[in-house]
Amino acid sequence: MIDLENCKGVQVAEHPGSFRLFTEYYDAVKSSVKRILDKKGGDRATVKAFGSIFLRNALNNLKNLDRLSPVSALKGIFRGESALIVSSAPSVEGYIDDILEYSDKFFIIAVDSALPMLREHGIKPDFAVSIDPQQRISEHFLGHEGNDTIHIFSIVSPPAIVERYGGFLSLNSH
């Protein structure tokens, strides 16, 4: 209920007696307020840092709309199926042999940064998801054939990648 768009700050009035009696309650409230303020601050920082890139990519991706389907078209199609989401986290290397061995038992959904590692191990993802607006994301697609992969992009994804691979489009970014 706090209008974070128009307020210039938040001040908490402390009542020492209540803090001593209801420590857990006030800790939970402080944690919740901090989380909300951090997210809002992060959202503003993201818009300030990437806003022009988001807008430019979105406008340039409009020319690709005829080659793309809405991501909502995938809703329910794979219900009841098993899937594994692969990111580029350092811990994934320890599971690569298992992913390769059992890859025929589930769909592999790869974030774009995992594509080089999967390719290096001969694993072709069923889906590749790319939502970051930065042009450097193109590096993840170097050597990616993509013939058997369904691609899902954000409206703010780099237009050259969207144009090359086509697929599905989400109107959301991060």
DRENDRENZA-471121 format. One record per atom (N, C-alpha, C, O, CB): residue number from 1; atom name; x, y, z. Coordinates in steps of 0.1 Angstrom, whole numbers, plus 5000, padded with zeros to 4 digits. Glycine has a CB too. Example, Ala and Ser with C-alpha at 12.3 -4.5 7.8 and 13.67 -1.06 7.14 Angstrom:
# residues 2
 resi name   c1   c2   c3
    1    N 5132 4943 5078
    1   CA 5123 4955 5078
    1    C 5132 4967 5078
    1    O 5142 4967 5085
    1   CB 5113 4955 5090
    2    N 5128 4978 5071
    2   CA 5137 4989 5071
    2    C 5129 5000 5079
    2    O 5134 5011 5080
    2   CB 5141 4994 5057
***
This chain:
# residues 174
 resi name   c1   c2   c3
    1    N 5008 4988 5000
    1   CA 5000 5000 5000
    1    C 5009 5013 5000
    1    O 5003 5024 4999
    1   CB 4991 5000 5012
    2    N 5022 5011 5001
    2   CA 5031 5023 5001
    2    C 5033 5026 4986
    2    O 5036 5018 4978
    2   CB 5044 5019 5008
    3    N 5031 5039 4983
    3   CA 5033 5044 4969
    3    C 5048 5046 4967
    3    O 5053 5057 4970
    3   CB 5025 5057 4966
    4    N 5055 5037 4963
    4   CA 5070 5038 4961
    4    C 5074 5047 4950
    4    O 5085 5051 4949
    4   CB 5076 5024 4960
    5    N 5065 5049 4941
    5   CA 5068 5058 4929
    5    C 5069 5073 4934
    5    O 5077 5080 4928
    5   CB 5057 5057 4918
    6    N 5061 5077 4943
    6   CA 5060 5091 4947
    6    C 5066 5094 4960
    6    O 5067 5106 4964
    6   CB 5046 5095 4946
    7    N 5070 5084 4968
    7   CA 5076 5087 4981
    7    C 5091 5089 4980
    7    O 5098 5084 4971
    7   CB 5073 5076 4991
    8    N 5097 5097 4988
    8   CA 5111 5100 4988
    8    C 5119 5092 4998
    8    O 5131 5094 4998
    8   CB 5114 5115 4990
    9    N 5113 5084 5005
    9   CA 5120 5076 5015
    9    C 5110 5069 5024
    9    O 5098 5072 5024
    9   CB 5130 5084 5023
   10    N 5116 5061 5033
   10   CA 5107 5054 5043
   10    C 5114 5056 5056
   10    O 5126 5054 5057
   10   CB 5106 5039 5039
   11    N 5106 5059 5066
   11   CA 5112 5061 5079
   11    C 5103 5051 5088
   11    O 5091 5051 5088
   11   CB 5111 5076 5084
   12    N 5110 5044 5097
   12   CA 5103 5035 5106
   12    C 5104 5041 5120
   12    O 5115 5043 5125
   12   CB 5110 5021 5105
   13    N 5092 5042 5126
   13   CA 5091 5047 5140
   13    C 5093 5035 5149
   13    O 5084 5026 5148
   13   CB 5078 5055 5142
   14    N 5103 5035 5157
   14   CA 5105 5023 5166
   14    C 5099 5026 5180
   14    O 5099 5037 5185
   14   CB 5120 5021 5167
   15    N 5093 5015 5185
   15   CA 5088 5015 5199
   15    C 5096 5004 5206
   15    O 5093 4993 5205
   15   CB 5073 5013 5199
   16    N 5106 5008 5214
   16   CA 5115 4999 5220
   16    C 5108 4987 5228
   16    O 5112 4976 5227
   16   CB 5124 5006 5229
   17    N 5097 4990 5235
   17   CA 5090 4980 5243
   17    C 5085 4970 5233
   17    O 5085 4958 5236
   17   CB 5079 4987 5251
   18    N 5079 4974 5222
   18   CA 5073 4964 5213
   18    C 5084 4956 5206
   18    O 5082 4944 5204
   18   CB 5065 4972 5202
   19    N 5095 4962 5203
   19   CA 5106 4955 5197
   19    C 5111 4944 5206
   19    O 5114 4933 5202
   19   CB 5118 4964 5194
   20    N 5112 4947 5219
   20   CA 5116 4936 5229
   20    C 5106 4925 5230
   20    O 5110 4913 5231
   20   CB 5119 4943 5242
   21    N 5093 4928 5230
   21   CA 5083 4918 5232
   21    C 5080 4910 5220
   21    O 5078 4898 5220
   21   CB 5070 4925 5237
   22    N 5081 4917 5208
   22   CA 5077 4910 5196
   22    C 5089 4910 5186
   22    O 5087 4914 5174
   22   CB 5065 4917 5189
   23    N 5100 4905 5190
   23   CA 5112 4906 5182
   23    C 5110 4899 5169
   23    O 5114 4904 5158
   23   CB 5124 4899 5190
   24    N 5105 4887 5169
   24   CA 5103 4879 5156
   24    C 5094 4886 5146
   24    O 5097 4886 5134
   24   CB 5098 4865 5159
   25    N 5083 4892 5152
   25   CA 5074 4899 5143
   25    C 5080 4911 5137
   25    O 5079 4913 5124
   25   CB 5062 4904 5152
   26    N 5088 4919 5144
   26   CA 5094 4931 5139
   26    C 5105 4927 5129
   26    O 5108 4934 5120
   26   CB 5099 4940 5150
   27    N 5112 4916 5132
   27   CA 5123 4912 5123
   27    C 5117 4908 5110
   27    O 5123 4911 5099
   27   CB 5131 4900 5129
   28    N 5105 4901 5110
   28   CA 5099 4897 5098
   28    C 5094 4909 5090
   28    O 5095 4910 5078
   28   CB 5087 4888 5101
   29    N 5088 4919 5097
   29   CA 5084 4931 5090
   29    C 5095 4939 5084
   29    O 5095 4943 5073
   29   CB 5076 4941 5100
   30    N 5106 4940 5092
   30   CA 5118 4947 5086
   30    C 5124 4940 5074
   30    O 5127 4947 5064
   30   CB 5129 4949 5097
   31    N 5124 4927 5075
   31   CA 5129 4919 5063
   31    C 5120 4921 5051
   31    O 5125 4922 5040
   31   CB 5130 4904 5067
   32    N 5107 4921 5053
   32   CA 5098 4923 5042
   32    C 5099 4937 5036
   32    O 5099 4938 5023
   32   CB 5083 4921 5047
   33    N 5100 4947 5044
   33   CA 5101 4961 5039
   33    C 5115 4962 5031
   33    O 5115 4968 5021
   33   CB 5101 4971 5050
   34    N 5125 4956 5037
   34   CA 5138 4957 5030
   34    C 5138 4950 5017
   34    O 5143 4955 5007
   34   CB 5149 4951 5039
   35    N 5131 4939 5016
   35   CA 5130 4931 5003
   35    C 5123 4940 4993
   35    O 5127 4940 4981
   35   CB 5123 4918 5006
   36    N 5112 4946 4997
   36   CA 5104 4954 4988
   36    C 5112 4966 4983
   36    O 5113 4969 4971
   36   CB 5091 4959 4994
   37    N 5119 4973 4992
   37   CA 5127 4984 4988
   37    C 5139 4980 4979
   37    O 5142 4988 4970
   37   CB 5132 4992 5001
   38    N 5145 4969 4982
   38   CA 5157 4965 4974
   38    C 5152 4961 4960
   38    O 5159 4965 4950
   38   CB 5163 4953 4981
   39    N 5141 4955 4959
   39   CA 5135 4951 4946
   39    C 5132 4964 4938
   39    O 5135 4965 4926
   39   CB 5123 4942 4947
   40    N 5125 4973 4944
   40   CA 5122 4985 4937
   40    C 5134 4993 4933
   40    O 5135 4998 4922
   40   CB 5113 4994 4946
   41    N 5144 4994 4942
   41   CA 5157 5000 4938
   41    C 5164 4993 4927
   41    O 5169 5000 4918
   41   CB 5166 5001 4950
   42    N 5163 4980 4927
   42   CA 5169 4972 4916
   42    C 5162 4974 4903
   42    O 5168 4975 4893
   42   CB 5169 4957 4920
   43    N 5149 4975 4904
   43   CA 5141 4977 4892
   43    C 5145 4991 4886
   43    O 5146 4992 4873
   43   CB 5126 4977 4895
   44    N 5146 5001 4894
   44   CA 5149 5014 4889
   44    C 5163 5014 4883
   44    O 5166 5020 4872
   44   CB 5149 5025 4900
   45    N 5173 5008 4890
   45   CA 5187 5007 4885
   45    C 5187 5000 4871
   45    O 5194 5004 4862
   45   CB 5196 5000 4895
   46    N 5179 4989 4870
   46   CA 5179 4981 4858
   46    C 5173 4990 4846
   46    O 5179 4990 4835
   46   CB 5170 4969 4859
   47    N 5163 4997 4849
   47   CA 5157 5006 4838
   47    C 5167 5017 4834
   47    O 5168 5020 4823
   47   CB 5144 5012 4843
   48    N 5173 5022 4844
   48   CA 5183 5033 4841
   48    C 5195 5028 4833
   48    O 5199 5034 4824
   48   CB 5188 5039 4854
   49    N 5200 5016 4837
   49   CA 5211 5010 4830
   49    C 5208 5004 4816
   49    O 5215 5006 4807
   49   CB 5217 4999 4838
   50    N 5196 4998 4815
   50   CA 5193 4990 4803
   50    C 5181 4996 4795
   50    O 5177 4990 4785
   50   CB 5191 4976 4806
   51    N 5174 5006 4800
   51   CA 5162 5011 4795
   51    C 5163 5013 4780
   51    O 5154 5009 4772
   51   CB 5157 5023 4802
   52    N 5173 5020 4776
   52   CA 5175 5024 4761
   52    C 5177 5011 4753
   52    O 5172 5010 4742
   52   CB 5186 5034 4759
   53    N 5184 5002 4759
   53   CA 5187 4989 4751
   53    C 5174 4981 4750
   53    O 5170 4976 4739
   53   CB 5198 4980 4759
   54    N 5166 4981 4761
   54   CA 5153 4974 4761
   54    C 5144 4980 4750
   54    O 5139 4972 4742
   54   CB 5146 4975 4775
   55    N 5143 4993 4750
   55   CA 5134 4999 4740
   55    C 5139 4997 4726
   55    O 5131 4994 4717
   55   CB 5134 5014 4743
   56    N 5152 4999 4723
   56   CA 5158 4997 4710
   56    C 5155 4983 4705
   56    O 5151 4981 4694
   56   CB 5173 5000 4710
   57    N 5158 4973 4713
   57   CA 5156 4959 4709
   57    C 5142 4956 4707
   57    O 5138 4949 4697
   57   CB 5162 4950 4720
   58    N 5133 4961 4716
   58   CA 5119 4958 4714
   58    C 5114 4964 4701
   58    O 5106 4957 4693
   58   CB 5111 4964 4726
   59    N 5118 4976 4698
   59   CA 5113 4983 4685
   59    C 5119 4975 4673
   59    O 5112 4973 4663
   59   CB 5118 4997 4685
   60    N 5131 4971 4674
   60   CA 5137 4963 4663
   60    C 5132 4949 4661
   60    O 5131 4944 4650
   60   CB 5152 4962 4664
   61    N 5127 4944 4672
   61   CA 5121 4930 4671
   61    C 5107 4930 4666
   61    O 5102 4920 4662
   61   CB 5121 4924 4685
   62    N 5101 4942 4665
   62   CA 5088 4943 4659
   62    C 5088 4937 4644
   62    O 5078 4932 4640
   62   CB 5082 4957 4659
   63    N 5099 4939 4637
   63   CA 5099 4934 4623
   63    C 5100 4919 4623
   63    O 5098 4913 4612
   63   CB 5112 4940 4616
   64    N 5103 4912 4634
   64   CA 5103 4898 4634
   64    C 5090 4891 4639
   64    O 5089 4879 4639
   64   CB 5114 4894 4643
   65    N 5080 4899 4642
   65   CA 5068 4894 4648
   65    C 5061 4883 4639
   65    O 5055 4874 4643
   65   CB 5058 4905 4650
   66    N 5062 4885 4626
   66   CA 5056 4875 4617
   66    C 5063 4862 4617
   66    O 5057 4852 4612
   66   CB 5056 4881 4602
   67    N 5075 4861 4622
   67   CA 5082 4848 4622
   67    C 5082 4842 4636
   67    O 5087 4831 4639
   67   CB 5097 4850 4619
   68    N 5074 4848 4645
   68   CA 5074 4844 4659
   68    C 5060 4840 4664
   68    O 5050 4845 4658
   68   CB 5080 4854 4669
   69    N 5059 4831 4673
   69   CA 5046 4828 4679
   69    C 5046 4832 4694
   69    O 5057 4833 4700
   69   CB 5043 4812 4678
   70    N 5035 4835 4699
   70   CA 5035 4839 4713
   70    C 5038 4827 4722
   70    O 5034 4816 4720
   70   CB 5021 4845 4717
   71    N 5046 4830 4732
   71   CA 5050 4819 4741
   71    C 5038 4813 4748
   71    O 5039 4801 4752
   71   CB 5060 4825 4752
   72    N 5027 4820 4749
   72   CA 5015 4814 4755
   72    C 5010 4803 4747
   72    O 5002 4794 4752
   72   CB 5004 4825 4756
   73    N 5014 4801 4734
   73   CA 5009 4790 4726
   73    C 5015 4777 4731
   73    O 5010 4766 4728
   73   CB 5014 4792 4711
   74    N 5025 4777 4739
   74   CA 5031 4765 4745
   74    C 5024 4760 4758
   74    O 5027 4749 4763
   74   CB 5046 4768 4748
   75    N 5015 4769 4763
   75   CA 5009 4765 4775
   75    C 5001 4752 4775
   75    O 4993 4750 4766
   75   CB 4999 4777 4779
   76    N 5005 4743 4784
   76   CA 4998 4730 4785
   76    C 5002 4720 4775
   76    O 4999 4708 4777
   76   CB 4984 4732 4783
   77    N 5010 4723 4765
   77   CA 5014 4713 4755
   77    C 5022 4702 4761
   77    O 5021 4691 4757
   77   CB 5021 4720 4744
   78    N 5030 4706 4770
   78   CA 5040 4696 4776
   78    C 5036 4691 4790
   78    O 5044 4686 4798
   78   CB 5054 4702 4777
   79    N 5023 4694 4794
   79   CA 5018 4690 4807
   79    C 5020 4675 4809
   79    O 5017 4666 4800
   79   CB 5003 4693 4808
   80    N 5025 4671 4820
   80   CA 5028 4657 4824
   80    C 5041 4652 4819
   80    O 5045 4641 4822
   80   CB 5017 4649 4818
   81    N 5048 4660 4812
   81   CA 5062 4656 4807
   81    C 5072 4661 4817
   81    O 5070 4670 4825
   81   CB 5065 4662 4793
   82    N 5084 4654 4817
   82   CA 5095 4657 4826
   82    C 5104 4667 4818
   82    O 5106 4666 4806
   82   CB 5102 4645 4831
   83    N 5110 4676 4826
   83   CA 5119 4685 4820
   83    C 5131 4688 4830
   83    O 5129 4687 4842
   83   CB 5112 4698 4815
   84    N 5142 4692 4824
   84   CA 5153 4697 4832
   84    C 5158 4710 4827
   84    O 5160 4712 4815
   84   CB 5165 4686 4832
   85    N 5159 4720 4836
   85   CA 5163 4733 4832
   85    C 5178 4733 4835
   85    O 5183 4731 4846
   85   CB 5156 4744 4840
   86    N 5186 4737 4825
   86   CA 5201 4737 4826
   86    C 5205 4751 4825
   86    O 5203 4758 4816
   86   CB 5208 4728 4816
   87    N 5212 4756 4836
   87   CA 5218 4769 4836
   87    C 5233 4768 4835
   87    O 5238 4757 4833
   87   CB 5214 4777 4849
   88    N 5240 4779 4835
   88   CA 5254 4778 4834
   88    C 5261 4779 4848
   88    O 5273 4783 4849
   88   CB 5259 4790 4825
   89    N 5254 4775 4858
   89   CA 5260 4775 4872
   89    C 5272 4766 4872
   89    O 5272 4755 4865
   89   CB 5249 4771 4882
   90    N 5282 4769 4880
   90   CA 5294 4760 4881
   90    C 5291 4746 4885
   90    O 5298 4737 4880
   90   CB 5304 4766 4891
   91    N 5280 4744 4892
   91   CA 5277 4730 4897
   91    C 5272 4721 4886
   91    O 5272 4709 4888
   91   CB 5267 4731 4908
   92    N 5268 4727 4875
   92   CA 5262 4718 4864
   92    C 5273 4709 4858
   92    O 5269 4698 4854
   92   CB 5256 4727 4853
   93    N 5285 4713 4858
   93   CA 5296 4704 4853
   93    C 5296 4690 4860
   93    O 5299 4680 4853
   93   CB 5309 4711 4855
   94    N 5293 4690 4872
   94   CA 5292 4677 4880
   94    C 5281 4668 4876
   94    O 5281 4656 4879
   94   CB 5292 4680 4894
   95    N 5271 4673 4869
   95   CA 5260 4666 4865
   95    C 5259 4663 4849
   95    O 5250 4656 4845
   95   CB 5247 4673 4869
   96    N 5269 4668 4842
   96   CA 5269 4667 4828
   96    C 5267 4652 4823
   96    O 5260 4650 4813
   96   CB 5281 4673 4822
   97    N 5275 4643 4829
   97   CA 5274 4629 4825
   97    C 5260 4623 4827
   97    O 5255 4616 4819
   97   CB 5284 4620 4833
   98    N 5253 4627 4838
   98   CA 5240 4623 4841
   98    C 5230 4629 4831
   98    O 5221 4622 4826
   98   CB 5235 4626 4855
   99    N 5232 4641 4828
   99   CA 5223 4648 4818
   99    C 5224 4641 4804
   99    O 5214 4638 4798
   99   CB 5227 4663 4816
  100    N 5236 4638 4800
  100   CA 5239 4631 4788
  100    C 5232 4617 4788
  100    O 5226 4613 4778
  100   CB 5254 4630 4785
  101    N 5234 4610 4799
  101   CA 5229 4596 4800
  101    C 5214 4595 4800
  101    O 5208 4586 4793
  101   CB 5235 4589 4812
  102    N 5208 4605 4806
  102   CA 5193 4604 4808
  102    C 5186 4614 4799
  102    O 5174 4616 4801
  102   CB 5189 4606 4822
  103    N 5193 4620 4790
  103   CA 5187 4631 4782
  103    C 5174 4627 4774
  103    O 5167 4635 4769
  103   CB 5197 4637 4773
  104    N 5173 4614 4771
  104   CA 5161 4610 4763
  104    C 5149 4607 4772
  104    O 5138 4604 4767
  104   CB 5165 4596 4756
  105    N 5150 4610 4785
  105   CA 5139 4608 4795
  105    C 5132 4621 4799
  105    O 5122 4620 4806
  105   CB 5145 4601 4807
  106    N 5138 4632 4794
  106   CA 5132 4645 4798
  106    C 5135 4655 4787
  106    O 5145 4654 4780
  106   CB 5136 4650 4812
  107    N 5127 4666 4787
  107   CA 5131 4677 4778
  107    C 5142 4685 4785
  107    O 5142 4687 4797
  107   CB 5118 4686 4776
  108    N 5151 4690 4777
  108   CA 5162 4699 4783
  108    C 5159 4713 4779
  108    O 5158 4716 4767
  108   CB 5176 4694 4777
  109    N 5157 4721 4789
  109   CA 5154 4736 4787
  109    C 5167 4743 4791
  109    O 5171 4742 4803
  109   CB 5142 4741 4795
  110    N 5174 4749 4782
  110   CA 5187 4755 4785
  110    C 5186 4771 4784
  110    O 5179 4776 4775
  110   CB 5198 4751 4775
  111    N 5191 4777 4794
  111   CA 5193 4791 4793
  111    C 5204 4794 4783
  111    O 5213 4785 4782
  111   CB 5196 4798 4807
  112    N 5204 4805 4777
  112   CA 5213 4808 4766
  112    C 5228 4806 4770
  112    O 5236 4802 4762
  112   CB 5211 4822 4761
  113    N 5231 4810 4783
  113   CA 5245 4809 4787
  113    C 5250 4794 4789
  113    O 5262 4792 4790
  113   CB 5247 4816 4800
  114    N 5241 4785 4789
  114   CA 5244 4771 4790
  114    C 5246 4764 4777
  114    O 5252 4753 4776
  114   CB 5233 4763 4798
  115    N 5243 4771 4766
  115   CA 5244 4765 4752
  115    C 5259 4761 4749
  115    O 5260 4750 4744
  115   CB 5240 4775 4742
  116    N 5269 4769 4752
  116   CA 5282 4765 4748
  116    C 5287 4752 4756
  116    O 5293 4743 4750
  116   CB 5292 4776 4751
  117    N 5284 4751 4768
  117   CA 5287 4740 4776
  117    C 5280 4727 4772
  117    O 5286 4717 4770
  117   CB 5284 4742 4791
  118    N 5267 4728 4769
  118   CA 5260 4717 4764
  118    C 5265 4712 4750
  118    O 5267 4700 4748
  118   CB 5245 4720 4763
  119    N 5268 4722 4741
  119   CA 5274 4719 4728
  119    C 5287 4711 4730
  119    O 5290 4702 4722
  119   CB 5275 4731 4720
  120    N 5295 4716 4739
  120   CA 5308 4710 4741
  120    C 5307 4695 4745
  120    O 5316 4688 4742
  120   CB 5316 4718 4752
  121    N 5296 4692 4751
  121   CA 5294 4678 4756
  121    C 5285 4670 4747
  121    O 5280 4659 4750
  121   CB 5289 4678 4770
  122    N 5281 4676 4735
  122   CA 5273 4669 4726
  122    C 5258 4668 4730
  122    O 5251 4659 4725
  122   CB 5278 4655 4724
  123    N 5254 4677 4738
  123   CA 5240 4677 4742
  123    C 5232 4688 4735
  123    O 5236 4699 4735
  123   CB 5239 4679 4758
  124    N 5221 4684 4728
  124   CA 5213 4693 4721
  124    C 5201 4696 4730
  124    O 5193 4687 4732
  124   CB 5209 4688 4707
  125    N 5199 4709 4734
  125   CA 5187 4712 4742
  125    C 5174 4712 4733
  125    O 5174 4715 4721
  125   CB 5188 4725 4749
  126    N 5163 4708 4740
  126   CA 5150 4709 4733
  126    C 5145 4723 4732
  126    O 5138 4727 4722
  126   CB 5140 4700 4740
  127    N 5149 4731 4742
  127   CA 5145 4745 4743
  127    C 5157 4753 4746
  127    O 5165 4749 4754
  127   CB 5133 4747 4753
  128    N 5157 4765 4741
  128   CA 5167 4775 4745
  128    C 5160 4788 4748
  128    O 5152 4793 4740
  128   CB 5178 4778 4734
  129    N 5162 4793 4760
  129   CA 5155 4805 4765
  129    C 5166 4817 4766
  129    O 5176 4815 4772
  129   CB 5149 4803 4779
  130    N 5162 4828 4759
  130   CA 5171 4839 4759
  130    C 5163 4852 4762
  130    O 5155 4856 4754
  130   CB 5179 4840 4746
  131    N 5165 4858 4773
  131   CA 5157 4870 4777
  131    C 5165 4882 4779
  131    O 5160 4893 4781
  131   CB 5149 4867 4789
  132    N 5178 4881 4779
  132   CA 5187 4893 4783
  132    C 5188 4902 4770
  132    O 5189 4897 4759
  132   CB 5201 4888 4787
  133    N 5187 4915 4772
  133   CA 5188 4924 4761
  133    C 5202 4928 4756
  133    O 5203 4934 4745
  133   CB 5181 4937 4765
  134    N 5212 4923 4763
  134   CA 5226 4928 4759
  134    C 5231 4920 4747
  134    O 5229 4908 4746
  134   CB 5235 4926 4771
  135    N 5238 4927 4739
  135   CA 5243 4921 4726
  135    C 5253 4910 4729
  135    O 5255 4901 4721
  135   CB 5249 4932 4718
  136    N 5260 4911 4740
  136   CA 5270 4901 4743
  136    C 5265 4887 4744
  136    O 5272 4877 4744
  136   CB 5278 4905 4756
  137    N 5251 4886 4746
  137   CA 5245 4873 4747
  137    C 5247 4865 4734
  137    O 5246 4853 4734
  137   CB 5229 4875 4749
  138    N 5249 4872 4723
  138   CA 5252 4866 4710
  138    C 5263 4856 4711
  138    O 5263 4846 4703
  138   CB 5255 4876 4699
  139    N 5273 4858 4720
  139   CA 5284 4849 4721
  139    C 5279 4835 4725
  139    O 5285 4825 4721
  139   CB 5294 4855 4731
  140    N 5269 4834 4733
  140   CA 5264 4821 4737
  140    C 5259 4813 4726
  140    O 5258 4801 4726
  140   CB 5253 4823 4748
  141    N 5255 4820 4715
  141   CA 5249 4813 4703
  141    C 5259 4809 4693
  141    O 5256 4803 4683
  141   CB 5238 4822 4697
  142    N 5272 4813 4695
  142   CA 5282 4810 4685
  142    C 5283 4795 4684
  142    O 5285 4788 4694
  142   CB 5296 4816 4689
  143    N 5282 4789 4672
  143   CA 5283 4775 4670
  143    C 5270 4768 4673
  143    O 5269 4755 4671
  143   CB 5294 4769 4678
  144    N 5260 4775 4677
  144   CA 5247 4768 4680
  144    C 5239 4767 4667
  144    O 5235 4777 4661
  144   CB 5239 4777 4690
  145    N 5237 4754 4663
  145   CA 5229 4752 4651
  145    C 5215 4755 4653
  145    O 5209 4762 4645
  145   CB 5231 4737 4646
  146    N 5209 4750 4663
  146   CA 5195 4753 4666
  146    C 5185 4746 4658
  146    O 5173 4750 4660
  146   CB 5194 4767 4665
  147    N 5188 4737 4649
  147   CA 5178 4731 4641
  147    C 5168 4723 4648
  147    O 5156 4724 4645
  147   CB 5185 4722 4631
  148    N 5171 4716 4658
  148   CA 5162 4708 4666
  148    C 5158 4714 4679
  148    O 5153 4708 4688
  148   CB 5168 4694 4669
  149    N 5161 4727 4681
  149   CA 5158 4734 4693
  149    C 5147 4744 4691
  149    O 5147 4752 4682
  149   CB 5171 4741 4699
  150    N 5138 4744 4701
  150   CA 5127 4755 4701
  150    C 5133 4767 4709
  150    O 5138 4765 4720
  150   CB 5114 4749 4708
  151    N 5132 4778 4703
  151   CA 5138 4790 4709
  151    C 5127 4799 4715
  151    O 5116 4801 4709
  151   CB 5146 4798 4699
  152    N 5130 4804 4726
  152   CA 5120 4813 4733
  152    C 5128 4826 4736
  152    O 5138 4826 4743
  152   CB 5114 4807 4746
  153    N 5123 4837 4731
  153   CA 5130 4850 4733
  153    C 5121 4860 4740
  153    O 5108 4858 4741
  153   CB 5134 4855 4720
  154    N 5127 4870 4746
  154   CA 5120 4881 4751
  154    C 5119 4891 4740
  154    O 5127 4892 4731
  154   CB 5127 4887 4764
  155    N 5109 4900 4742
  155   CA 5108 4911 4732
  155    C 5120 4920 4732
  155    O 5123 4927 4722
  155   CB 5095 4920 4735
  156    N 5128 4920 4743
  156   CA 5140 4928 4744
  156    C 5153 4920 4741
  156    O 5164 4926 4742
  156   CB 5141 4934 4757
  157    N 5152 4908 4736
  157   CA 5164 4900 4732
  157    C 5170 4907 4720
  157    O 5164 4914 4713
  157   CB 5160 4885 4729
  158    N 5183 4904 4718
  158   CA 5190 4910 4707
  158    C 5183 4906 4694
  158    O 5182 4894 4691
  158   CB 5205 4906 4707
  159    N 5179 4916 4686
  159   CA 5172 4913 4673
  159    C 5179 4904 4664
  159    O 5172 4896 4657
  159   CB 5169 4926 4666
  160    N 5192 4904 4662
  160   CA 5199 4895 4653
  160    C 5197 4881 4657
  160    O 5195 4872 4648
  160   CB 5214 4899 4653
  161    N 5197 4878 4669
  161   CA 5195 4864 4674
  161    C 5180 4860 4671
  161    O 5177 4849 4667
  161   CB 5198 4862 4689
  162    N 5171 4869 4675
  162   CA 5157 4866 4673
  162    C 5154 4863 4658
  162    O 5147 4854 4654
  162   CB 5148 4877 4678
  163    N 5160 4872 4649
  163   CA 5158 4870 4635
  163    C 5164 4857 4630
  163    O 5158 4851 4621
  163   CB 5164 4882 4628
  164    N 5175 4853 4635
  164   CA 5182 4841 4630
  164    C 5175 4829 4634
  164    O 5173 4820 4625
  164   CB 5196 4841 4635
  165    N 5170 4828 4646
  165   CA 5164 4815 4651
  165    C 5149 4814 4651
  165    O 5143 4804 4650
  165   CB 5169 4812 4665
  166    N 5142 4826 4652
  166   CA 5128 4826 4652
  166    C 5123 4818 4665
  166    O 5131 4815 4674
  166   CB 5122 4820 4640
  167    N 5111 4814 4665
  167   CA 5106 4806 4676
  167    C 5094 4813 4683
  167    O 5084 4817 4677
  167   CB 5117 4804 4686
  168    N 5095 4814 4696
  168   CA 5084 4820 4704
  168    C 5089 4832 4711
  168    O 5101 4834 4714
  168   CB 5080 4809 4715
  169    N 5079 4841 4714
  169   CA 5083 4854 4719
  169    C 5074 4857 4731
  169    O 5062 4855 4732
  169   CB 5081 4865 4709
  170    N 5081 4862 4742
  170   CA 5074 4866 4754
  170    C 5075 4881 4754
  170    O 5086 4887 4751
  170   CB 5081 4860 4767
  171    N 5065 4888 4758
  171   CA 5065 4903 4758
  171    C 5071 4908 4771
  171    O 5072 4920 4773
  171   CB 5051 4908 4757
  172    N 5075 4898 4780
  172   CA 5082 4902 4792
  172    C 5097 4901 4790
  172    O 5102 4894 4782
  172   CB 5077 4893 4804
  173    N 5104 4909 4799
  173   CA 5118 4907 4799
  173    C 5121 4899 4812
  173    O 5113 4892 4817
  173   CB 5126 4920 4799
  174    N 5133 4901 4818
  174   CA 5137 4895 4830
  174    C 5125 4893 4839
  174    O 5126 4887 4850
  174   CB 5147 4903 4837
***
